[in-house]
Amino acid sequence: MIKITKENIIPYLKAHMPDFDDSLPVQISMVGEGTEEEDGDGYVNYIYRVQTPKESLVLKQGTEISRVSQQEIATYRNRLEYNSMRIFYAITPEYVPYLKFQDRENNIFVMEDVSDLKVVRFQLNKNKMFPELGRQCGEFMAKTEFCTSEYYLSREQYRGLQKHFENTELRKIMEDQMFLDCFGCDIDYSLGKNFADFADQFSKDSRYRTELYKLRRKFMSHADGLIHADLHTSNIMASRDKMKVIDMEFAFMGPFGYDLGYLVGNLISQYCAACFKRFPSEQSRKQFKAYLLATIQSLIETYMKTFTLCWEKSVKERYRGQQGLLQSILQEVMEDVPGYASMVNWFRSVSEIPYPDFDIIEDKDAKRNATVLSLMIDWGIMFGRYKYQSADDLIETIIGIEEEFRKSL
Amino acid sequence: MIKITKENIIPYLKAHMPDFDDSLPVQISMVGEGTEEEDGDGYVNYIYRVQTPKESLVLKQGTEISRVSQQEIATYRNRLEYNSMRIFYAITPEYVPYLKFQDRENNIFVMEDVSDLKVVRFQLNKNKMFPELGRQCGEFMAKTEFCTSEYYLSREQYRGLQKHFENTELRKIMEDQMFLDCFGCDIDYSLGKNFADFADQFSKDSRYRTELYKLRRKFMSHADGLIHADLHTSNIMASRDKMKVIDMEFAFMGPFGYDLGYLVGNLISQYCAACFKRFPSEQSRKQFKAYLLATIQSLIETYMKTFTLCWEKSVKERYRGQQGLLQSILQEVMEDVPGYASMVNWFRSVSEIPYPDFDIIEDKDAKRNATVLSLMIDWGIMFGRYKYQSADDLIETIIGIEEEFRKSL
């Protein structure tokens, strides 16, 4: 197996891409060498950016050893990522980087560089707004989930995807860490003992734990459609009008609405941060908070509308006219989304893994307040979700809990 | 490929089973030549019974053409059946015939003959009671489902079973026929136009249809454990104290409680028949009806208790102490069981496929009453199920609807 380095990447590209032109100056950089803001927070793979005056490419190689942690990790992830990108690109080319070629033998693929766009997380951290983000992400999720489900594909294709994206090794990371590691063992004590006790008490409450286990059961066993499964704001690149989803190696056939809930969770974190971090003015804080809630709303509503449109236009004959089934699917999504949002926020709030959304808050009290508010919202929406009929109900809970919390300060 | 016949079966067995002894008289019969009561109602495979004074064997061959319908059908079913029997035997040897050998090349396996036991359906049709049936079947289902789930197996084993038992071709028969073919197209008109109109009207009601589609979604997409998937009373052989499950070619990784609901459905059909068929005395009718309800109760309660015991004794460390998750799983089973029962009864009541449970009722009015009562119970439990906490609630609905129906006669 060839291991790509800055030294051999140009001959490698020339050998595999006949039209690659290195007659003009070529710039090579490795993701991870730049700032997190430029590169996102990918720690696992070897990713090179190759820029010529004509084009800009990204080469991604999955090695047997994870780049930063130096732990063993299955190399098939590179092949699965390539294949999930191909599928997602076929459905929504506007939201997925274009793939140039794949080298299965060496666990490499090359794709269009989308670094003209910015990593959404770090822009949100700087109060930058992407007005189309909710609509774009909602469309991406609904279209890709619908078109990889049995409501669109033949049974054989649908079950073929399940087998192909079995992906046990990478899913395990989410199934254990994301859903369960928030229990007790690694609360971030840097916010002080009071906060730690508060978070610890919540973490150990068996009612919350049961909800997490119920959601995890669905995540592990219910195969609706191909989901990204790690669609946080660092895996979304955007500009004012464009959006691209990256980093698809966790993809598998999972429950409708998982990605939606996961991203809503990130937006709620941002909202909690926006309640307490510093802004140039209270007016700009208000505007940014309103933007975040509007994005949550547009994300959920676009998902629901787009899924419904796909269904009406393209559902298999067996399901035509079965509006009751469609409603039941979307009602379940509406129940599950706040659950997944709560799960991911809870995990990111209490675990020791750095969480830039809160870590950028320099004032310790402000950071604690943002984190506590997040935990309170996580708690509220986890149990409130069974009554939610729409995004409005979720947003009402968020605003209500924020108001209550402010009174207690 | 060798095609087994009465002529070549003895040389075949001698070649494959070194200890097969044909020095004494050997009796060979083919299943399907005897009465349905002796043989059950298997129409798909070629099944031979070989009896010597020393032992009695059954040879099952899956050919490319279904025995009775002469339609093409996947031969891999024979291999899957052998493998599901092996797994079920490993978990509950007391409830599964012993396997002698497999010949993958020719889609054949040989197993212990269990024809010392009787096909349960035809015995129930004659008001024969099997006092242990509910307990035995509940134990079989709970143990096999638990031990093939991710609560017991490693993720790799669990996902391996999903892939191995993909079984798309046979599942398709259930997914389409059982869940959906009751809609309008083939109502049994032999009970008269009034009945047909009544059944037709119910069949076309979009609320009932939505419930069927919701259950079908779970059946198609939710992989909890290895289920039999066709566990009706003709696939259960029993005596007063023994019980064996046969015919496992539909097995796949499906939702907990599916087999339970399916069998409860058959017992409800028997109950409806018992309300109207002829008995030697009203006392014996009363006794048999009470037996059927007690069997439904014992079946469900044994399932719940056994599943709980398995969980407490053998659940993986990740899940220890997670009583909330266990309760949520069993609560979902309690909701789904009446749904699956309703589905299978509805299908068997309105479709043109012969249904011995009702067909043995000679009096046309009595048969219509039994069938109408069944449809009314199907309707009642389909919508009542969301409130059921236990088997008692289900049985209360059944008795209540019977009383209402009697008043209307």
Interface residues (C-beta under 8 A of the other chain):
Chain A: E150 R155 E156 R159 Q162 K163 E166 T168 R171 K172 E175 D176 L180 S206 R207 R209 T210 Y213 K214 R217 M220 S221 H222 A223 D224 R318 Y319 Q322 Q323 G324 L325 Q327 S328 I329
Chain B: E150 R155 E156 R159 Q162 K163 E166 T168 R171 K172 E175 D176 L180 S206 R207 R209 T210 Y213 K214 R217 M220 S221 H222 A223 D224 R318 Y319 Q322 Q323 G324 L325 Q327 S328 I329
